[in-house]
Amino acid sequence: GQQVMQIPQYQHVQEGEDFTTYCNSSTTLSNIQWYKQRPGGHPVFLIQLVKSGEVKKQKRLTFQFGEAKKNSSLHITATQTTDVGTYFCAGDAGNNRKLIWGLGTSLAVNP
Amino acid sequence: GAGVSQTPSNKVTEKGKYVELRCDPISGHTALYWYRQSLGQGPEFLIYFQGTGAADDSGLPNDRFFAVRPEGSVSTLKIQRTERGDSAVYLCASSLTGGRWETQYFGPGTRLLVL
């Protein structure tokens, strides 16, 4: 079945350093979504990418969808302690609403 | 309501017991989703409702799990003969129409512990 993999599993950075998490799907995706989950919290929607090669920015966050629509990345510039949490990608391969989620990348930021 | 709410927030039960978990979606949202999240994992899809009907229940792990949404609003996830492996956070999400690329809004989850 469809699988979505994320790397790295954990990332520890100093405040001000950049951070990137990568998402790879075993199948072509119709869209990919990114969520952030704070410790003890629930997933909060960040963004959705639909088009091949799409790049979207939200302040210090840059999201990319690969040309083949099988991979994606989230890059955070100059991390802050408020960026701490687990970042999940979730993809939809077909015409259903069933999102397949990656295992997430947990980000820790040292002040 | 202002957001998706779930009750109870925590549930401790004994192996073999029956539990019900409730989800109140955002008012007016016709689509409702249940996920299960184990420690260190991403959410795992269980079932998706469009209105009152289960449009996709392919993620339910076995016949001990059942979900209903009789009036197209509140949904209840029911687990019979609970097992220790059912321990997880059960998340509910809703979206406005269930459109293909719609944002799903998550509730705070119910943390289920089966002893």
Interface residues (C-beta under 8 A of the other chain):
Chain A: V4 S30 N31 Q33 G41 H42 P43 V44 F45 Q48 V50 F88 A90 D92 N95 N96 R97 K98 L99 I100 W101 G102 L103 G104
Chain B: A31 Y33 G40 Q41 G42 P43 E44 F45 Y48 A55 D56 S58 G59 L91 G98 R100 W101 T103 Q104 Y105 F106 G107 P108 G109
